[in-house]
Amino acid sequence: MSASLFVDRNLRVTADWIANAAKSRKLVFFAGAGVSVRAPSVLPNASQLMHNAVQCFCADYETYLKELKLRPEVMFRFIERHRGLLLYDFLQAQFAHRAFNQNHSLMATALLSKNVVITSNFDLLIEKACLHIGARFAAVVRDGAPPAGVPILFKIHGSIDDQESLRVTINHAHRGLSSTSSSLLRSVTEDKHLVVLGYSGRDELDIMPALTRCNCRSVIWIIHDEGRAIPVEESPPNRYVRALRNLTCVRVDTSLLVDQVLLASNPAALITDQECLEQMRLPVLFENSSALRIAIDILMHQNEYEKVLELITRQNGIEDLYLKAAFVRVLHMIRPGDPAISDERFSMVDSIEALEDRDVDLFYPALAQYARPGEQLYRVAARLRRRLTAEDTVSEAVLEACLEISFRLINVGDFDEAEFFINAALTNAQQQSDLLLEARAHILWCALIDERQSVSPNKSKALLTKAIEHADRAIFLLEEDIFNDPYYQYQAKNNKAEALVMLGDSEAAIPLFEESARYYEHVHQRSYAQILSNLAGLHFENGRYETALTVINEALKAMDEELGGRSLATAYRRKASILKAVSTGAAMKSDGIKLLEKALELLERGGNTPEAEETRRELNEF
């Protein structure tokens, strides 16, 4: 079907085409959340749903959670972490006991004519409309063969009356559609006209990839435009929709179109206007500590450190260890090098380490992140190993701790121990479909390969290519349309750049380093300084000495002694090499010697390492 046939600048022609396709059983409807926003249903859209969730679970902190770029599925992940099954009680209150509208009547009419209806919604309003007009149907909400001879209502994200079927958190979406659901989707859309209503097309982890593999005769994507009575062809709303085959996008008022289709196909299904149901005021049922923890988790995920600091300092003392751990992490991010923070950190770690095993689960990440180097760090690692083998299901907090401790172990050069914890985190995160932890595990795999290869005399192209694959997977999962976590996404880009450098492609690495540096300059000074140091090294290697000197000076301004011997020593050594290249003057030589002496002093604190030995050689040559 051509776009010109469907988009005839005449609403009646468009409606008649849909009605005739439905009567000939050549049509499949796909209904998104937008179909349930119309009165009298008035179900919440995505932003309203998040607002209602904040009102229900952490109303006291609404001011801090406004205007965050967050998908409902991501917010629900943090709510489920602290409130468990109460998330589903909230969803029941949101979606149950509402009236169906004309859009649902059209879906019921399609089922009455023995067409298939697919919906990403888990409300029961299409079912209610079917009962109203006597349409028989079979709701498919779980894997399994649909019954033969009955029109199918395929509830692709589950149904509110079957809690186990619901796919409401980002971890659920991350699993993708099962092979059974994907096969059913392909089967019911084969050689059919697919008409999409009220759907954004942003389920890029499950529905949209499966739709691109379907062999539809055509895809008619309706883009709602309030009050528009004349259909016009429109460009696809996003890249995921653009990837569909045989696509025509049409901008029109969905309600006007639906009413015309009903008039053409089944006027008896038209319902009279009813007063909109009064929105339910949700009671605040949950105690303050959980509400505050949820708010803190969401703000930390969005890197809103100043808001976290303000929110926690408003409390009269911090008795909750969970909040205390968040407080220490924020201070560590925005005021690195402050000795008072180290004292606070070690005090907190001692308090957590004293807890019994049954009480420590939630605090493992802080324990792993802030344990003292040396004996305490390895004591925590041993305790974490025991915890990993104690039960079949490992909690999210324990997996997060695996990632934190593997980062620490990479930094001290214990690559084998780090690999054990990264493997444990990645395997369990994939089994549990935990999107964020899987992305972080990919980042650390890339970092581990980078660090191993950096000290290896023989670079492995295969391993470095694998590192880039890990980084690319993390970058995809953390992009704005999915998990929207720029902090870790830029960390993945930085790690990818380091792998590219070792593969000899420094020109491809430089834009990634520069992009990451622009982000971290305002978020994390230490990361910013380290990236600039790497950039300076690349410019030096490519003969851009003046640029290298400017960049390394900027890096050293952002560094401090607390950053750690290795990173600061590397920056000193790089500046010394640059000075040696740009001038042979006595002053420059003196400055270079001083820099190498400082670097050697820092490196010798870690013993007689290969880097310390190499620095001695550079000092002698200078």
Buried (B, 14 or more C-beta within 10 A) or exposed (E): EEBEEBBBEEBEBBBBBBBEBBBEBBBBBBBBBBBBBBBBBBBBBBEBBBBBBBBBBBBBBEEBBEEBEBBBBBBBBBBBBBBEEBBBBBBEBBBEEBBBBBBBBBBBBBBBBBBBBBBBBBBBBBBBBBEBBEBEBBBBBBEEEBEEEEBBBBBBBBBBBEBEBBBBBBBBBBBBBEEEBBEBBBEBBEEBBBBBBBBBBBBBBBBBBBBEEBEBBBBBBBBBBEEBEBBEEBEBBEEBBEBBEBBBBBBBBBBBBBBBBBBBBBEEBBBEEEEEBEEEEBEBEBEEEBBBBBBBBBBBBBBBBEBBBEBBEEEEEBEBBBBBBBBBBBBBBBEBBEEEBBEBBBEBBEBBBEBEEEEBBBBBBBBBBBBBEEEBBBBBBEBBBEBBEEEEEBBBBBBBBBBBBBBBBBBBBBBEBBBBBBBBBBBBBBEBBBBBBBBBBBBBBBBBBBBBBEEEEEEBEEBBEBBBBBBBBBBBBBBEEBBBBBBBBBBBBBBBBBBBBBBEBBEEBBEBBBBBBEBBBEBBBBBBBBBBBBBBBBBBEEEBBEBBBBBBBBBBEBBBEEBBBBBBBBBBBBBBBBBBBBBEEEEBBEBBBEBBBBBBBBBBEBEEBEBBEEBBEBBEEB
